[in-house]
Amino acid sequence: TRCPVGIDTGSMIRQLRSRKAGSSSQRVALVAQRNMAPLTAATRGALATVDGISRITGAGLVERVSSGISALSGGRIPAWDRWMPRAAKNARPRPMQNGRPRVVYLPSCVSRSLGTASCDHESRDLQQVILSLLEKAGLDVVIPAGIDRLCCGLPFASKGLDAPAETTLQEVEQALWQASNQGSIPILCDTSPCTERMQQGFSRELQLQEPAGFILDQLLPRLRQVKTLERLVLHITCSARKMGLADSFLELARTCAREVILPQEEGCCGFAGDKGFTHPELNAAALSNLKTQIPERCSVGYSNSRTCEIGLTRATGKPYRSFWYLLDEASRPR
């Protein structure tokens, strides 16, 4: 996003990875693509287990043991720390009511797997918060059929595994086409990078909206603001910037806080999809000066991608959450 002539090095690296991906990698990816539901369930189970152990033994002991295991594995097994997420819980909307406007809600596989940070006092998962907001706004929610196995394919695409990435994208497009009554109902995805991939890759006319735009267009007119924070710190992700939504995020933040802090060290957080789990030094280098730019009186930050929020929390020691939490706290039904 900083290149003056628009060179996308990420796209170049994905092309190089695609050329190098062997048949064995493609086969493993296809197996994963066909088993998204058990894989996300296994992720939740692992996170729940480690979080539960840390509450019994203390986070420090688990951090030390996990760091040693990660070192022995050559970094292949991510090290756990207290900023890692809890397991997300499944959430389902209330039964629909006649006469209310509808929205299709696609919770990303990240949101279905990763809850708030283990050390965060906020225990509600993103799905719960979004469903709460949609209910406040008087909107009926449609969840696509087979949601547990749906994924936009971004995890595969980022590793150059084109075949499973394209297959998953086509599957989620078909599911959204049916859930939205052939494109007649607006669609919300809760994660900006996933939204960007779908907007670029879909071939059908679907009303797919990025979270900030959806909130400004569909939610704020239906909500009553009851609380304004004194200040907050905001991180706008690369995908949101590439979609031209930086101003929308700032507008949204300024409706909820008197002071919005946008650190000078603004740009890519360096988490890079899942790289922040296996190469935390990349994330640490990208955010090396961030902590000094946030006033002590600012106790929480907001962003729009769960993985980015993990790295931001780790770098600053302050919880970063989705801006959906901010809006839910600050609003009531009209």
C-alpha positions in Angstrom: 0.0 0.0 0.0 3.0 2.3 0.3 4.6 1.7 -3.1 4.3 4.9 -5.2 3.8 2.9 -8.4 1.4 0.3 -7.0 3.7 -2.8 -7.1 2.0 -5.6 -5.2 4.8 -7.7 -3.8 2.3 -10.0 -2.0 0.8 -11.0 -5.4 4.2 -11.6 -6.8 5.1 -13.9 -3.9 1.9 -15.9 -4.2 2.7 -16.4 -7.9 6.1 -17.7 -7.0 4.7 -20.0 -4.4 2.1 -21.3 -6.9 4.9 -22.3 -9.3 6.9 -24.1 -6.5 3.9 -25.9 -4.9 4.4 -29.6 -5.5 1.8 -32.3 -6.0 2.0 -33.4 -2.4 1.3 -29.9 -1.2 -1.7 -29.7 -3.5 -3.1 -33.0 -2.3 -2.7 -32.0 1.4 -4.5 -28.7 0.6 -7.3 -30.5 -1.2 -7.8 -32.7 1.9 -7.9 -29.7 4.1 -10.3 -27.9 1.7 -12.7 -30.8 1.9 -12.6 -31.0 5.7 -12.9 -27.4 6.7 -15.6 -28.1 9.4 -13.5 -30.7 11.3 -10.4 -28.5 10.9 -12.0 -25.4 12.4 -13.5 -27.6 15.2 -10.0 -29.0 15.9 -8.6 -25.5 16.1 -11.2 -24.5 18.6 -10.5 -27.6 20.6 -6.8 -26.9 20.7 -7.3 -23.3 21.8 -9.8 -24.2 24.4 -7.4 -26.8 25.9 -4.4 -24.5 26.1 -6.5 -21.7 27.5 -8.0 -24.0 30.1 -4.5 -25.2 31.2 -3.2 -21.7 31.4 -6.0 -20.8 33.8 -5.0 -23.7 36.1 -1.2 -23.4 35.9 -0.8 -19.7 35.1 -0.1 -18.2 31.7 3.6 -17.8 32.4 4.3 -21.5 32.7 2.4 -22.3 29.6 4.2 -19.6 27.7 7.6 -21.0 28.7 6.7 -24.6 27.8 5.1 -23.6 24.6 8.1 -21.5 23.6 10.4 -24.5 24.1 8.1 -26.7 22.0 8.1 -24.1 19.2 11.9 -23.8 19.3 12.3 -27.6 19.1 9.9 -27.7 16.1 11.9 -25.1 14.3 9.0 -22.7 14.5 6.6 -25.0 12.8 4.5 -25.2 15.9 3.3 -21.7 17.0 4.3 -20.6 20.5 1.3 -19.8 22.7 1.2 -16.6 24.7 -1.5 -14.8 26.8 -2.4 -12.7 23.8 -3.4 -15.7 21.8 -7.2 -16.2 21.3 -9.6 -18.3 23.2 -11.7 -20.8 21.2 -14.7 -19.1 19.6 -18.2 -20.6 20.3 -20.9 -21.2 17.7 -23.6 -18.6 17.6 -26.9 -18.7 15.8 -29.4 -15.9 15.1 -32.9 -15.6 16.6 -35.8 -16.9 14.5 -36.8 -14.5 11.8 -39.9 -12.3 12.1 -42.2 -11.4 9.3 -41.8 -8.0 7.7 -38.3 -7.2 8.9 -35.5 -6.4 6.5 -33.0 -9.2 6.0 -29.2 -9.5 5.8 -27.0 -12.5 5.0 -24.3 -12.8 7.6 -21.1 -14.8 6.6 -18.9 -15.3 9.6 -15.4 -16.0 8.3 -13.6 -19.2 9.3 -11.3 -17.0 11.4 -14.2 -15.6 13.4 -15.7 -19.1 13.8 -12.4 -20.3 15.3 -10.7 -17.5 17.2 -12.3 -15.7 20.1 -11.0 -12.8 22.1 -7.5 -12.9 23.7 -7.0 -15.3 26.6 -6.1 -12.3 28.8 -8.9 -10.1 27.7 -11.8 -9.5 30.1 -14.1 -9.3 27.1 -15.3 -12.9 26.7 -17.9 -12.5 23.9 -17.0 -13.8 20.5 -17.3 -11.6 17.4 -20.3 -13.6 16.1 -22.2 -12.9 19.3 -21.5 -9.2 19.1 -22.5 -8.9 15.5 -25.7 -10.8 16.0 -26.5 -8.6 18.9 -26.0 -5.5 16.8 -28.1 -6.8 13.9 -30.9 -7.6 16.4 -30.7 -4.1 17.8 -31.0 -2.7 14.3 -34.2 -4.8 13.7 -32.6 -6.9 11.0 -33.4 -10.6 10.4 -30.2 -12.7 9.8 -29.7 -15.4 7.3 -26.8 -17.7 7.8 -25.7 -19.6 4.7 -26.3 -23.3 4.6 -23.3 -25.4 5.5 -21.5 -22.5 7.2 -19.1 -24.7 9.1 -17.5 -25.9 5.9 -17.4 -22.6 4.1 -14.2 -20.5 3.5 -13.3 -17.8 1.0 -10.0 -19.7 0.2 -7.7 -17.0 1.3 -5.6 -19.3 3.5 -4.9 -21.5 0.4 -4.4 -18.6 -2.0 -1.8 -17.0 0.3 0.3 -20.1 0.0 0.0 -20.4 -3.8 -2.4 -23.4 -3.6 -4.6 -22.2 -6.5 -6.9 -25.2 -7.0 -8.3 -25.5 -3.5 -8.4 -21.7 -3.2 -10.6 -21.5 -6.3 -12.8 -24.4 -5.3 -13.6 -22.9 -1.9 -14.2 -19.5 -3.4 -16.7 -21.0 -5.8 -18.4 -22.9 -3.0 -18.9 -19.9 -0.8 -20.2 -17.9 -3.8 -22.8 -20.5 -4.6 -23.9 -20.7 -0.9 -24.2 -16.9 -0.8 -26.1 -16.8 -4.1 -28.7 -19.2 -2.6 -28.8 -17.5 0.9 -29.2 -14.0 -0.7 -32.1 -15.1 -2.9 -30.0 -14.7 -6.1 -28.3 -11.5 -4.9 -31.4 -9.6 -3.7 -30.4 -9.5 0.0 -27.3 -7.6 1.2 -24.4 -9.7 2.4 -22.1 -9.0 5.3 -18.8 -10.6 6.0 -17.1 -9.7 9.3 -13.4 -9.8 8.1 -12.0 -7.2 5.6 -9.3 -9.4 4.0 -12.0 -12.1 3.2 -14.4 -9.5 1.9 -11.7 -8.1 -0.4 -10.9 -11.6 -1.8 -14.6 -12.3 -2.5 -15.3 -9.0 -4.1 -12.3 -9.6 -6.5 -13.1 -13.2 -7.2 -16.9 -13.5 -7.4 -18.5 -13.6 -10.9 -22.1 -13.1 -9.9 -23.8 -9.9 -8.9 -24.0 -10.1 -5.1 -24.5 -7.2 -2.7 -21.4 -8.0 -0.7 -20.5 -5.2 1.7 -17.4 -4.6 3.7 -18.0 -4.1 7.5 -17.4 -0.4 7.7 -19.6 0.4 4.7 -22.3 -1.9 6.0 -22.3 -0.2 9.4 -22.4 3.3 8.0 -25.1 2.4 5.4 -27.3 -0.2 7.2 -26.7 0.0 10.9 -26.1 3.5 12.1 -29.4 4.8 10.7 -31.2 2.1 12.7 -29.3 2.6 16.0 -29.3 5.2 18.8 -25.9 6.3 20.1 -25.8 6.3 23.9 -22.1 6.4 24.7 -19.0 8.1 23.4 -15.5 7.0 24.5 -13.0 9.6 25.4 -10.4 8.2 23.1 -9.5 5.1 21.1 -6.6 3.9 18.9 -7.4 2.6 15.4 -5.6 0.3 13.1 -6.8 0.2 9.5 -5.8 -3.1 7.8 -4.1 -3.3 4.4 -7.2 -4.9 2.8 -9.4 -2.0 3.9 -6.9 0.6 2.6 -6.7 -1.3 -0.8 -10.5 -1.1 -0.9 -10.4 2.6 -0.3 -12.2 2.4 3.1 -9.7 4.2 5.3 -12.0 7.3 5.5 -15.0 5.2 6.3 -13.2 3.6 9.2 -12.1 7.0 10.5 -15.7 8.3 10.1 -17.0 5.3 12.1 -14.4 5.7 14.8 -15.2 9.4 15.2 -18.9 8.7 15.7 -17.9 6.6 18.8 -15.0 8.5 20.4 -14.1 12.2 21.0 -10.4 11.5 20.1 -9.2 8.9 17.5 -5.5 8.1 17.6 -4.1 6.9 14.3 -0.4 6.1 15.0 2.2 7.6 12.7 3.6 4.1 12.2 0.5 3.1 10.2 0.4 0.5 7.5 0.9 -3.3 7.4 1.1 -4.8 10.9 3.3 -7.6 9.6 1.0 -10.5 10.8 0.6 -11.4 7.1 -2.3 -13.9 7.3 -0.9 -16.7 9.5 2.8 -15.7 9.3 2.5 -13.9 12.7 2.0 -17.3 14.3 5.1 -19.0 12.9 7.3 -15.9 12.3 6.4 -13.6 15.1 9.6 -11.6 14.5 8.1 -10.2 11.3 5.1 -8.9 13.2 7.3 -7.6 16.0 9.5 -5.7 13.5 6.6 -4.1 11.8 5.1 -2.8 15.1 8.4 -2.1 16.9 7.6 1.6 17.5 3.8 1.3 17.9 3.7 1.0 21.7 5.4 4.3 22.3 2.9 6.1 20.0 -0.1 5.1 22.1 -0.9 7.2 25.2 -1.1 5.4 28.5 -4.6 6.8 29.0 -5.8 4.9 25.9 -6.6 1.4 27.1 -8.0 -0.4 24.1 -7.5 -0.5 20.3 -9.8 -1.4 17.4 -9.3 -2.9 14.0 -11.1 -5.1 11.5 -9.2 -8.4 11.2 -8.8 -10.9 14.0 -5.3 -12.1 13.1 -4.0 -8.5 12.8 -5.6 -7.8 16.2 -3.6 -10.7 17.8 -0.3 -9.1 16.7 -1.4 -5.6 17.7 -2.3 -6.8 21.1 0.9 -8.7 21.5 3.0 -5.6 20.5 1.2 -3.1 22.7 0.0 -5.0 25.7 -3.4 -3.5 25.1 -6.4 -5.5 23.9 -7.3 -4.8 20.3 -10.8 -5.9 19.2 -13.0 -5.6 16.2 -14.7 -2.2 15.9 -18.0 -4.2 16.1 -17.4 -4.4 19.9 -17.1 -0.6 20.0 -20.3 -0.1 18.2 -22.2 -2.6 20.3 -21.0 -0.9 23.5 -21.9 2.6 22.2 -25.4 2.0 20.7 -28.9 0.9 21.5 -32.1 0.3 19.4 -33.9 3.4 18.2 
